[in-house]
Structure formats: structure tokens, C-alpha cells
């Protein structure tokens, strides 16, 4: 038996209704055993899911035959190096850059925005797209909102764009769209993912129906789950059940926030401002339709059109040597765990991150460094 | 940036709501919320924008996780920090006087 870590994890759940937690853990064990084979891998694509799994010690309650891996669910981490470079080059040209906090320390080819700031560039951390608008109103200088994040965050960008931007504000969109990357991961032969746990709040926007074509194409179930420990456990029980019964479908286990059609008003604004186009996600691959870019109607506020962004100016700076050994790409593709990386906790720490996964509060490495990732279950199961 | 945060609507003025998050009052944009909101409703706030009006019957369950996170004493807890950042994403209530 797993022993004390498991008991401790279950006792941590006590404030969340211990009877239900225990019943769900037992159901998850039974369902996994009923599969009659091991290991079975399922993937979630959300930094907040990983935070909850790690924080509440859920992995120590998972059956040994069930592998719950984090896929490309950290929007900061999958922002590609050339996208960071664009921000860095603009910053070095003297443009004010406003961006979400974690982006500042994410490495580009040779520099992060924080490095540019140390050289004197004007970098502003914001928490909301609205704050980029306020910043632009407070100055006559050019301001670029380096806009990152998945669909939940992109709708906020869309809303401020549709509200009308000050003339000195433009958008550098590195927004990403989750459903297409699930296709990529599902098709990676090495990954062997048999089902997905989808993020509740992103699905609040897109609705559960957005996953139906994926399920039809790949024959893999998708369960939408919330962020409570019990939400995650219940979602996994349902997911393993669907794998066991070979009945791939979309199941919404987060009905208190998610509907089948989603938030239509938000979707309308999202697609009015953005179009999906192919592009690289850091460490993953080229993802068809995975990037959100401004539509042609918004060319006048597109930083890529307003400014000449000369990335070659960065090429004479040598990339940091340690970055060569970083395995963030494999971690985000679900092929490796943070602890597989020889830099993890050694040369790469939250204080001195080498890779993007150690920078962001939603990155697998930072989360595992903070909470411990895979608890030692003690002895042989 | 995955985690939205629920709060209670105190007042609505056009496109902006004053929302109470555990005693902290903030302005939240209503541009993309799925349904009209009124004082007393709960909304899910993400980066300064309400993305969902939470049905009344589901408010209790929705709040539970956050209450635990907000109560969390440790400053370095990642989830609690994300929740604090989400609340910071909204503007101060201009009439709060602090």
C-alpha cells in the first residue's frame, strides 16, 4: 500500500468532504484496475489543474496504473522564442511594452524582456488588458501590449480592441488557442495519451461542443473539469470510465461554469478581432490554427504592421549555454517530467530560471519545484 | 491565467460592475459576460473581465476552493498568488477611498 503520503493527501482533502474524496479515490482505483492494463496515460492542458494536483497531493492518491500528465497548458511557457524576441526588439527600439507578469522573465533567443529592462527598456507588468489602455493614455509615447494567453485571456484583448484603443497603443498578439494543440499531442506516437481533461474556465468561453470534432476525429474522450480537488478526481473517474468502455465522447463535469455552446457573446468578440492561424508553440511543434492573430481589419493597431521588427538584431548575441540542455519542450509535450531534467532544482530554479516552465506559476517545473510533483509513495505498490 | 475568480456584484454602471472579492471591491468590465448581471449576482472574473454569470444554485460550490486559497497564509503559494493577481487585475473601486 502506498502508506503515509496517501493518507496525508486524503487528510488534506478533508476540508473538501472526506467521504466523497475517499469514494472518488477508490472509484478511480477500481476503474483503472478494470482496464486490465497499465499504464494508462491521460493528459490535462491547464496550469491551474497541475497546481491543484500538486498542491493537494492528488498524485499520491492516483492509482499506480494511471499516469496523469501535464500537456501544453501553460500559456506563458508555450509562447515561442521568436515571439519573445519581437517584444524584446520593440522594447530596445524604445517602445513601452506592457505584458502579463510571468512573460517578463521568459527567455527569448538571447534576452528576456527583463534583460531588456536591465538595459534600460521600458517594460510594464500589467494584470489586465485594460491596464495597457490606461498606460497608453498616461503617455504620448508608443505603447505595445504584448498579449499572451489562451482563449480566456484573448477575449479580454478582443474586448479592449473593440472598445477602441488610444492612438499610441498597438497589440503584439501571441495569443494561443487550445483545441488545435490537442490534435497535435494526440497524434504524437510517443505520447500515447488516451484521454484529455480539459480546463474548466477556458471551456467557459468555448463551450464543451468545441471538443466534439476532436473526439470524432481521434476517438479519444474529453472530460471538462473544474479546479477543486474533488472536481479533478471526479473528472478523472469519468475519463477512465470512458476509456474503459471505449465510448469516446465529450463529458462536461463542470456544468456550474460550462455550457455546451459556451459564452457566445465572448466568442463573437474573439473571432471578430482574431483569426486562427498556424504557428509554432515553444517546444511543441507547428500547430495549425493554434495562434490567434489580429484580423486584417485591425491592421492599424497590429504592432507587427505598425513597426519594423528586425529580429536579426538579436542574432549577434549568443544564447545562454545552459538553455541547450533545457527539456521544457519534452515536458510540455508530455514526454518528460520536470524531474527528468538534469537542470531541475540545480541550475534551474524559480529564482534563476533557465527554461520557460520554471518561470511561470503555471509551468510544470515551477509547480513541481514549489509543491513537489510526484510524491514518493514509499516502498513497492 | 487559467483560473478565474468569483465575486459578488455590488453595483452596475453601464459596462462596468463594482464587484466584491472577499472584502476587496474592484471594477470589473462587463463587455464579454454571457448574460446581463445585476447587484447580488456572482460573476467569474478573469483578467479584469467577467466571463460568466454564475447561476445562483452553484455559487456555494464555486466559492469553496477560493475561500481556502484566500485564507492561505503562505505568501508563496502559487494558486493563492494567481487568485490574488486575478483580483489585482481589476481596477480599484474609485469611491473606496483607499
Interface residues (C-beta under 8 A of the other chain):
Chain A: X15 X16 X46 X47 X48 X49 X51 X52 X55 X73 X75 X76 X100 X101 X127 X128 X129 X130 X131 X149 X150 X152 X153 X155 X156 X158 X159 X162 X163 X199 X201 X202 X204 X205 X227 X228 X255 X256 X257 X263 X264 X265 X266 X269 X361 X362 X366 X367 X370 X371
Chain B: X1 X2 X3 X4 X29 X31 X32 X33 X34 X44 X46 X47 X48 X49 X51 X52 X54 X55 X58 X61 X62 X64 X65 X68 X76 X77 X78 X79 X81 X82 X85 X86 X88 X89 X90 X91
